Amino acid sequence: MKRNIKEILGERILILDGAMGTMIQRHRLTEEQYRGQQFQLHPRSLKGNNDLLSVTQPKIIRDIHLAYLRAGADIISTNTFNGNRISMADYGMERYVYDINFAAAKLGREAVMEHLRETGREAWVAGSVGPTNRTASMSPDVSDPGARTVTFSELAEAYAEQVRGLVDGGADLLLVETVFDGLNAKAALFAISGVLEEKAVDLPVMVSGTITDASGRTLTGRPWRRSSSQCHTIRFSA
């Protein structure tokens, strides 16, 4: 029986995989490859929508996961950094958010199972929850400090939809990553808490914060502190 990741974290450091986007860029994919067979008639350009590749080019994503596992990673992150309806609106693909996240988590699960058969070594799938392309803490208009392009409720709803797909697809834990706005992260953690309660499951949650300088602040100027919520592990990236 597979051991719980919380038990392993009490014994040793686990290694997280590296970037997904740069690995995808090596393939120099065309618009047609991004579309695959499934989205040939989609009315908008899909080139650059890396998250969609979990559906249209699953072998590429699975092979990237396997490459990281074979290099020594213990945890692989799903290809879902922008897998939320706010970010997917750029491509007109909001309706496919659940399917993209489900497919990505399933691919991660397939990769760790194949690696287990090859090596006998366990690994885990982290459902990647990115920051979206909007901030709830800063105004996009310098002349109107109170203006916002997204609300806390909209963020929470978008994150919840994404998390449902990741959990149903088989993620072992959830990674709220590259946090540049503490309020966005709060919305993500609020959504995660609700979905885990809704599905009656208990998954570890990690948070990765993007810190700009020695003051320990995010890009929105918020100080970064460890909370007593569901964040069992905190990873910082400069």
C-alpha positions as CSV (number, residue, x, y, z in Angstrom):
1,M,0.0,0.0,0.0
2,K,1.3,3.5,-0.9
3,R,2.4,5.4,2.1
4,N,0.9,8.8,2.9
5,I,3.1,11.7,1.8
6,K,2.8,13.3,5.2
7,E,4.5,10.3,6.8
8,I,7.4,10.5,4.3
9,L,7.8,14.3,4.9
10,G,8.4,13.4,8.5
11,E,11.4,11.3,7.5
12,R,13.1,13.1,4.7
13,I,13.2,15.9,2.2
14,L,11.2,15.3,-0.9
15,I,12.4,16.7,-4.2
16,L,9.9,18.7,-6.4
17,D,10.3,18.6,-10.2
18,G,11.3,21.6,-12.3
19,A,9.6,23.9,-14.8
20,M,7.1,22.5,-17.2
21,G,6.9,25.4,-19.6
22,T,10.6,25.3,-20.7
23,M,10.4,21.6,-21.3
24,I,7.4,22.1,-23.5
25,Q,9.2,24.9,-25.4
26,R,11.8,22.4,-26.5
27,H,9.2,20.7,-28.7
28,R,8.5,23.9,-30.8
29,L,4.9,23.0,-31.2
30,T,2.8,24.4,-34.0
31,E,-0.8,25.8,-33.8
32,E,-2.0,22.5,-35.2
33,Q,-0.2,20.5,-32.6
34,Y,-1.7,22.6,-29.8
35,R,-5.2,22.0,-31.3
36,G,-4.8,18.3,-31.8
37,Q,-7.8,16.4,-33.2
38,Q,-10.1,17.7,-30.5
39,F,-10.0,21.4,-31.2
40,Q,-9.4,21.8,-34.9
41,L,-12.4,24.1,-35.3
42,H,-11.9,26.2,-32.2
43,P,-12.4,29.8,-33.3
44,R,-9.4,31.3,-31.5
45,S,-5.7,30.6,-31.6
46,L,-4.5,28.0,-29.1
47,K,-0.8,28.2,-29.6
48,G,0.8,28.8,-26.2
49,N,-1.9,27.2,-24.2
50,N,0.4,24.8,-22.6
51,D,-2.2,23.4,-20.2
52,L,-4.3,22.2,-23.1
53,L,-1.5,19.8,-24.1
54,S,-2.6,17.5,-21.4
55,V,-5.6,16.8,-23.6
56,T,-4.2,17.3,-27.1
57,Q,-0.6,16.0,-26.7
58,P,-0.7,13.7,-23.6
59,K,2.4,11.7,-24.6
60,I,4.6,14.9,-24.5
61,I,3.4,15.8,-21.0
62,R,3.7,12.2,-19.7
63,D,7.2,12.0,-21.1
64,I,8.2,15.3,-19.3
65,H,6.8,13.9,-16.0
66,L,8.8,10.7,-16.5
67,A,12.0,12.7,-17.3
68,Y,11.8,14.5,-14.0
69,L,11.0,11.3,-12.1
70,R,14.0,9.5,-13.7
71,A,16.1,12.5,-12.8
72,G,15.2,12.0,-9.1
73,A,12.1,14.0,-8.5
74,D,9.8,12.7,-5.7
75,I,6.9,15.0,-6.6
76,I,5.7,16.0,-10.1
77,S,3.5,19.0,-10.7
78,T,0.6,18.8,-13.0
79,N,0.6,20.8,-16.2
80,T,-2.1,23.1,-14.9
81,F,-0.4,26.4,-13.9
82,N,-2.9,28.4,-16.0
83,G,-5.7,25.8,-15.7
84,N,-8.4,28.1,-14.4
85,R,-11.2,29.9,-16.1
86,I,-9.8,33.3,-15.6
87,S,-6.6,32.5,-17.4
88,M,-8.3,30.2,-19.9
89,A,-10.5,33.1,-21.0
90,D,-7.6,34.4,-23.1
91,Y,-8.2,31.4,-25.3
92,G,-11.9,31.2,-25.0
93,M,-11.6,27.8,-23.3
94,E,-13.4,28.4,-20.0
95,R,-15.8,25.5,-20.5
96,Y,-12.9,23.0,-20.7
97,V,-11.3,23.8,-17.3
98,Y,-12.5,20.7,-15.5
99,D,-11.5,18.4,-18.3
100,I,-8.0,19.9,-18.6
101,N,-7.3,19.6,-14.9
102,F,-8.7,16.1,-14.8
103,A,-6.6,15.0,-17.7
104,A,-3.5,16.6,-16.3
105,A,-3.8,14.9,-12.9
106,K,-4.5,11.5,-14.6
107,L,-1.4,11.9,-16.7
108,G,0.7,12.6,-13.6
109,R,-0.8,9.5,-12.0
110,E,0.0,7.4,-15.0
111,A,3.6,8.7,-14.9
112,V,4.2,7.9,-11.3
113,M,2.7,4.4,-11.7
114,E,4.9,3.7,-14.7
115,H,7.9,4.9,-12.7
116,L,6.9,2.7,-9.8
117,R,6.9,-0.3,-12.1
118,E,10.3,0.6,-13.6
119,T,12.1,1.4,-10.3
120,G,10.0,0.3,-7.4
121,R,10.2,3.9,-6.1
122,E,7.2,5.8,-5.0
123,A,6.4,9.3,-6.2
124,W,3.5,11.8,-5.8
125,V,1.4,14.0,-8.0
126,A,1.0,17.7,-6.9
127,G,-2.0,19.4,-8.5
128,S,-0.6,22.8,-9.6
129,V,-2.8,25.8,-8.9
130,G,-1.2,28.9,-10.4
131,P,-1.9,32.6,-9.4
132,T,-4.1,33.5,-12.4
133,N,-3.3,36.5,-14.6
134,R,-5.1,38.9,-12.3
135,T,-4.5,40.3,-8.9
136,A,-7.1,41.0,-6.2
137,S,-4.9,43.4,-4.3
138,M,-3.7,45.9,-6.8
139,S,-5.5,48.3,-9.2
140,P,-4.6,48.0,-12.9
141,D,-5.3,51.7,-13.2
142,V,-2.8,54.1,-11.5
143,S,-5.5,56.8,-11.5
144,D,-8.0,54.6,-9.7
145,P,-6.4,52.8,-6.7
146,G,-9.7,51.1,-5.9
147,A,-10.3,49.5,-9.3
148,R,-10.1,45.7,-9.6
149,T,-10.5,43.3,-12.5
150,V,-11.4,40.4,-10.3
151,T,-13.1,39.8,-7.0
152,F,-12.3,37.4,-4.2
153,S,-15.5,35.4,-5.0
154,E,-14.6,35.1,-8.7
155,L,-11.1,33.9,-7.8
156,A,-12.4,31.4,-5.3
157,E,-15.0,30.0,-7.7
158,A,-12.4,29.6,-10.5
159,Y,-10.0,27.9,-8.1
160,A,-12.7,25.5,-6.8
161,E,-13.5,24.4,-10.4
162,Q,-9.8,23.7,-11.1
163,V,-9.3,21.9,-7.8
164,R,-12.3,19.6,-8.4
165,G,-10.7,18.4,-11.7
166,L,-7.3,17.9,-10.0
167,V,-8.7,15.9,-7.1
168,D,-11.0,13.8,-9.3
169,G,-8.0,13.1,-11.6
170,G,-6.0,11.6,-8.8
171,A,-3.7,14.3,-7.4
172,D,-2.0,13.3,-4.1
173,L,-1.6,16.9,-2.9
174,L,-2.3,20.4,-4.0
175,L,0.3,23.1,-4.8
176,V,-0.7,26.8,-4.7
177,E,2.3,28.1,-6.6
178,T,4.2,31.2,-7.5
179,V,2.1,33.3,-5.2
180,F,2.6,37.0,-5.9
181,D,-0.6,38.2,-4.2
182,G,-1.5,37.0,-0.8
183,L,-5.2,37.7,-1.4
184,N,-5.1,35.4,-4.5
185,A,-3.5,32.8,-2.4
186,K,-6.1,33.2,0.3
187,A,-8.8,32.7,-2.3
188,A,-7.1,29.5,-3.5
189,L,-6.8,28.1,0.0
190,F,-10.4,29.0,0.8
191,A,-11.5,27.2,-2.4
192,I,-9.3,24.2,-1.6
193,S,-10.7,23.9,1.9
194,G,-14.3,23.9,0.5
195,V,-13.6,21.3,-2.2
196,L,-11.8,19.0,0.2
197,E,-14.8,19.2,2.6
198,E,-17.2,18.8,-0.3
199,K,-15.5,15.6,-1.4
200,A,-14.7,14.4,2.1
201,V,-11.0,13.9,1.4
202,D,-7.9,15.2,3.2
203,L,-5.0,16.1,0.9
204,P,-1.8,17.9,1.9
205,V,-1.5,21.5,0.6
206,M,1.8,23.3,-0.3
207,V,2.3,27.0,-1.0
208,S,5.1,28.5,-3.1
209,G,5.6,32.2,-2.7
210,T,7.4,34.6,-5.0
211,I,9.4,37.0,-2.8
212,T,10.9,40.0,-4.5
213,D,13.6,41.1,-1.9
214,A,15.0,40.6,1.5
215,S,12.0,42.3,3.2
216,G,10.1,39.1,2.6
217,R,7.3,40.8,0.6
218,T,5.4,39.6,-2.4
219,L,5.0,41.7,-5.6
220,T,1.9,43.2,-4.1
221,G,3.8,44.4,-1.0
222,R,2.3,41.9,1.4
223,P,4.6,40.4,4.1
224,W,4.8,36.6,3.9
225,R,4.2,34.6,7.0
226,R,3.5,31.0,7.6
227,S,-0.1,30.5,8.6
228,S,-1.7,27.8,10.8
229,S,-4.2,26.8,8.1
230,Q,-3.9,23.8,5.7
231,C,-0.4,24.6,4.5
232,H,1.7,21.7,5.7
233,T,4.7,22.6,3.7
234,I,5.9,26.0,2.5
235,R,8.4,26.4,-0.3
236,F,9.8,29.9,-1.2
237,S,11.3,30.8,-4.6
238,A,13.1,34.1,-5.3
